[in-house]
Amino acid sequence: MSLVSFLRENARWLAAGALLSFLSSFGQTFFISIFAGEIRAEFGLSHGQWGGIYTLGTSVSAAVMVWAGGLTDRYRSVSLGTIVLLALALACLFMASNPAVWLLPAVIFALRFTGQGMVSHIAVVSMSRWFIATRGRALSVAGLGFAGAEALLPLIFVTLMIFVPWRGLWIMSAGIVLLGIVALRILLREERTPQSHAESSVSLGMQARHWTRGETLRHWLFWFMVPALLGPAAFNTAFFFHQVHFATLKGWSHLELVALFPLYTVLAVAAMVGSGWMLDKFGTPRVIPWFQLPIVVAFVLFSQATTLPIAAIGMVFLAVTTGANTTLPNAFWAEFYGTRHLGAIKAMAAAVMVLGSALGPGITGVLIDKGIGLETQYLGVAVYFLFATAMMVIGVGWARHLLTV
């Protein structure tokens, strides 16, 4: 099937996936961190304290995701998506009206669980289940929603902050989410049911069967993949979470730094589409072990950058891994463990990633407070990704023969 035919015949469902990905942005770190300076100033928080609050709220959301993510195996995307998006809109209003620092962990939990956790989870599980032979392309198209938000929302909201109080911008965000609910229900008037593809033998996993979440958790390949799941979530999150501090450290304005984000997003989209094509053509086992090598280069460049052009080159390499991370890990679970229990399995993986996004800001914030700067930390991050790559090469290499058993 040609790309044009694929898009035309599946436009309704692909658009729903992209919409959900876009709306998840209001609970993602790159958006919340836009307001980091204002939040820290209003509540008198250090980098470590703000990072600790973020870690606490996000960690709790990771724990709840283990249970809540399995709901995608039981309920239709339009019904579950409507409820979760309503909760996300309320979370935005919670941030807009929060009067006390002690409530911040609850605010962060609400935003992270609904936005980063459940809304994005519904999007990728739906794409992975609704599409089989074209799963890579479907995940790539759905990921365009998140990529577009990542490119546009920081520039738009940083600019609007000049004219609108930061709390007012969170009210605006809630309004956008509510409009998104209307659009989602229109797109999914005719929804493919969760079971429609989950029972297909084409989507069996290793050893020609569907794996349960418990079996997956006890299988050695899952633990070989954990470092790769944690890494991008932890350190991409940390990079964007500390964007204001990073710009100050390098002697740039915040607006100068976020002006690089559209470049990063365009390249991430290209990498996302390219990785989806490679996934459909070559299969996940051949592609996934190597996708984190570019981010090694990115963090070395961020550590050593003295000018914006060098940082821009770092963004290029960061974008390659970020784009591939949108498609490859999500397809991995369906291809290696089957689709019957995909929601529950993916929820467990999502919980690991959410936990990573909790640890990254917290650890880096504490280290900043202790005098270990981001430039030193980012060299350590590069070494971590080399380790994660080695684990994937070994684990996936050992498991490939099980796909044909």
PyMOL commands that set and color helices and strands:
alter all, ss='L'
color gray80, all
select helices_A, chain A and resi 3-9+11-27+29-43+47-73+77-97+101-130+135-160+166-187+195-198+201-203+206-208+213-218+220-241+243-250+254-258+261-282+284-290+293-304+308-337+342-369+374-404
alter helices_A, ss='H'
color red, helices_A
deselect
rebuild
show_as cartoon
